[in-house]
Amino acid sequence: MRDQHPAYKKRKQPMSLEKDHSISLIYQKYLYYFHSDLTQKMDNQETD
């Protein structure tokens, strides 16, 4: 019954490039903010 799972279904279906692109953009933005947040925390620790 794993095929019934929506995430599994999405993975099996070929995504449209447009959709894939927007998702990757959001993902990149998230990674960027997460990374900058981490580096800021590390910088703050160094200055303390």
Backbone as CSV, one residue per row, in Angstrom:
resi,resn,N_x,N_y,N_z,CA_x,CA_y,CA_z,C_x,C_y,C_z
1,MET,0.838,-1.224,0.000,0.000,0.000,0.000,0.868,1.267,0.000
2,ARG,2.162,1.106,-0.200,3.045,2.266,-0.160,2.747,3.225,-1.320
3,ASP,2.224,2.655,-2.415,1.943,3.481,-3.594,0.879,4.530,-3.306
4,GLN,0.043,4.281,-2.286,-1.047,5.205,-1.968,-0.523,6.476,-1.296
5,HIS,0.671,6.407,-0.744,1.228,7.567,-0.048,1.504,8.692,-1.044
6,PRO,1.007,9.908,-0.766,1.141,11.026,-1.711,2.597,11.376,-2.024
7,ALA,3.448,11.352,-1.020,4.856,11.701,-1.232,5.516,10.682,-2.158
8,TYR,5.163,9.423,-1.955,5.724,8.361,-2.791,5.241,8.528,-4.219
9,LYS,3.955,8.859,-4.347,3.352,9.061,-5.671,4.071,10.207,-6.388
10,LYS,4.275,11.292,-5.679,4.924,12.476,-6.263,6.323,12.128,-6.759
11,ARG,7.018,11.324,-5.987,8.385,10.980,-6.335,8.430,10.157,-7.626
12,LYS,7.454,9.261,-7.757,7.439,8.373,-8.926,7.068,9.137,-10.186
13,GLN,6.185,10.117,-10.048,5.755,10.871,-11.223,6.841,11.863,-11.631
14,PRO,7.107,11.991,-12.919,8.077,12.984,-13.381,7.557,14.396,-13.134
15,MET,8.298,15.161,-12.398,7.864,16.521,-12.064,8.061,17.447,-13.257
16,SER,7.211,18.429,-13.356,7.406,19.430,-14.406,8.595,20.302,-14.013
17,LEU,9.337,20.756,-14.993,10.545,21.537,-14.711,10.216,22.790,-13.914
18,GLU,9.086,23.402,-14.245,8.693,24.628,-13.555,8.542,24.375,-12.061
19,LYS,7.800,23.329,-11.736,7.552,22.986,-10.338,8.878,22.695,-9.640
20,ASP,9.685,21.882,-10.289,10.963,21.477,-9.726,11.835,22.704,-9.468
21,HIS,11.792,23.639,-10.394,12.619,24.836,-10.287,12.205,25.669,-9.078
22,SER,10.905,25.875,-8.916,10.426,26.698,-7.805,10.760,26.041,-6.474
23,ILE,10.641,24.723,-6.422,10.954,24.013,-5.186,12.440,24.158,-4.867
24,SER,13.281,24.011,-5.876,14.718,24.108,-5.646,15.098,25.526,-5.218
25,LEU,14.401,26.512,-5.762,14.664,27.902,-5.375,14.351,28.104,-3.904
26,ILE,13.194,27.613,-3.474,12.799,27.731,-2.068,13.814,26.999,-1.198
27,TYR,14.223,25.827,-1.657,15.181,25.012,-0.915,16.510,25.742,-0.779
28,GLN,16.961,26.352,-1.878,18.220,27.095,-1.853,18.127,28.269,-0.887
29,LYS,16.985,28.962,-0.929,16.788,30.111,-0.040,16.845,29.654,1.409
30,TYR,16.165,28.542,1.688,16.143,27.993,3.042,17.554,27.624,3.479
31,LEU,18.281,26.960,2.592,19.653,26.567,2.907,20.507,27.797,3.176
32,TYR,20.314,28.836,2.357,21.104,30.061,2.495,20.851,30.712,3.854
33,TYR,19.558,30.851,4.202,19.230,31.480,5.484,19.739,30.637,6.643
34,PHE,19.572,29.337,6.526,20.016,28.438,7.586,21.527,28.550,7.760
35,HIS,22.240,28.581,6.645,23.702,28.646,6.669,24.172,29.978,7.253
36,SER,23.551,31.071,6.801,23.960,32.392,7.286,23.656,32.519,8.777
37,ASP,22.540,31.910,9.206,22.176,31.932,10.617,23.236,31.197,11.426
38,LEU,23.676,30.061,10.913,24.697,29.270,11.596,25.999,30.049,11.690
39,THR,26.416,30.656,10.587,27.687,31.382,10.578,27.628,32.583,11.514
40,GLN,26.474,33.230,11.575,26.319,34.375,12.475,26.484,33.924,13.923
41,LYS,25.868,32.799,14.267,25.975,32.286,15.630,27.426,31.964,15.960
42,MET,28.116,31.373,14.992,29.520,31.030,15.208,30.354,32.296,15.381
43,ASP,30.070,33.310,14.587,30.786,34.579,14.690,30.556,35.208,16.056
44,ASN,29.316,35.145,16.518,28.982,35.730,17.813,29.721,35.010,18.934
45,GLN,29.856,33.702,18.807,30.559,32.938,19.832,32.031,33.338,19.869
46,GLU,32.592,33.593,18.711,34.006,33.951,18.639,34.265,35.301,19.289
47,THR,33.321,36.225,19.146,33.531,37.573,19.677,33.295,37.627,21.184
48,ASP,32.506,36.718,21.707,32.200,36.749,23.144,33.436,36.529,23.989
